[in-house]
Amino acid sequence: MRVIIGQIARRYLPEASSKPLVLGGIIISDHEGLMDVSDGDCVLQSLCQALGSIMGYSRFLQVYDDLIEKDGITDSVVLLERCLAMNKNLKINQVSFSIEIKRPTLFEQIEKMQDNLSKLLKLSKERVSLSYFEASGLTDVSCGDGVKVLCALTLSD
């Protein structure tokens, strides 16, 4: 069994931006999106970062760049699907996400994200954990400037 960690952080776009906030493959209404050439989904991208560390980070970056630059695909779900296909010999046993965010409150979205991640990863809901917190102004993220996500995976061959 292996434990793999992925982490990513993104700053919010200006409030006037029309790009939506996407987390865990779910669109969070009435909130500006995150600065990134993709959809900025920090939850899925932290998972992809973890999977990318298994396949070799330079190889992962090439997949990411090819999706965006060559194919024009900015959907993090597609990136996740590619990462999963490249790691098909591994079985994900458990996935856990810790989301640092000040705004918006994710209380109503956590279960939707869990359902979506369970479906994407073909895992039971009990094997997909999500929590979120605000670090009381200790970082730019906890001051409301963006989102940071830490993902931990347990895998078996």
N, C-alpha and C positions, 0 to 999 in steps of 0.2 A: 504494500500500500504506500502511496505517496501523497504528500500534502503540497499543494502548489498555491502560490499567492499572486494576485494581480492587483494593481492599484492605478487609479487615474483620477485626475482632477481637471475641471474646466471652469472657466469664468463665464458669467452670464453675459449675453449680448445686451446692448442698450435696450431699455424698455420699449422703444418705438419699433423694435425689430419684429418682423412677422414670422420668424422661424419659431416653431413651437418647442417647448421643453418635452423631451422624450427620455423616459427612464424605464428600464426593464421592458422595452418594446411598447410601452404605453404612452400615449400623448397626454400630457398634463395640461389641461385647458387653462386659458387666461394667465399664462406665464411665459416670459421670454425664454428663448432657447439658450443653448450654450455655444461658446465660440469653438468652432471646429469645422473642418472642411466636410466632415460627414454630418449625420444628424446629431452628433454630440451625446449619444446615449451612454453616459458614464457607467451605468450598471452593466450593460452588455459589453462595453469596451474593456472594463476591468476583468471580466470573464475571459475575453479574447486575449488580453495581456497575459493572463495565467496560462491559457492554452498555448499562446505564442512562445512562452518560455520553455515549453516542452519541445516544440518543433524547431527551436532555434530562433532567437529573436530577429536576426537579420532576415530569415525566411518569412517570419510573420510580417515584418515591415514591408517586404516586397509584395505579399498578398494584399495588405492594406492599401499600399500605393497603387497597385494594379487595379484594384476595384474602383478606386476614385479616379485616377488619372486616365487609365485605358478604357475602363468600362463605364465611367460616369455614375457609378453606384455609390450612394451615400448612406444607405440603410444598414445600420449595425446588425440587423438580423441576418443579412446576407453574409457579412463578415463572420459572424458566429457560425453560420452553416458551413462556410469554407474551413474555418478553424476546426470544427468538429469532424469534417470529412478528412482533414489532414491528420487527425489524431484518432481515427476510427478504431485502432487497435487497443485503445484505452477505455475503461469503463468509469464513468463518473459515478461515485457512490453518494456524495453529499456536496452541496454547494451552499456557501453562506456569504451574505453581503452585509457590510456595515456602511451605511450611507451617512456622510456628514453633510448637513444641509440646514440652513436657517429658514429659508422660505422657498417654496411653499411648504406647508405642513403636509406630510405624505400619508397621514392616517387612513384616508379613504382609498388611497392608491396601492397600499402595500399588498393587500390581498389580490388585487388585479395583477400586479407585477408577479406575485408568487404563482398565480395560475398560469400566466403567460410563460414564465421561465420553466415551470414544470412541463408545459406542453413542448416548448422548444428543445428542452434537454431530455425529454422522454423519461422524466423522473416523477415519482409520486410527490405530492405537495409537501409531505413530511420531510422530504430530503432537500427541500429548498427553503433556506432561512433568510429572512430580510429583517434588518433593524435600522433605525435611523436615529440620529442624535444631533444636538447642537452643542458645540464646545464652548459655550458661554463667552464668545468674543475673543477666544484665544488665537484664532487664525482668520485670514481673509474670508475663508469659506464660512466660518461660524459668525462672521459679521454680515453675511448675506451677499457676498460677491460671487458665489458659485457653488459647485457641488464637488465632493470628493467621495470616491467609493473604493473600498477595500474588498476584494473577493478572495475567499479561501475555498479550494477544491480538495476533496479527497478522491484519489483515483486508484484503480487497480488495473493490472495488465490483463 
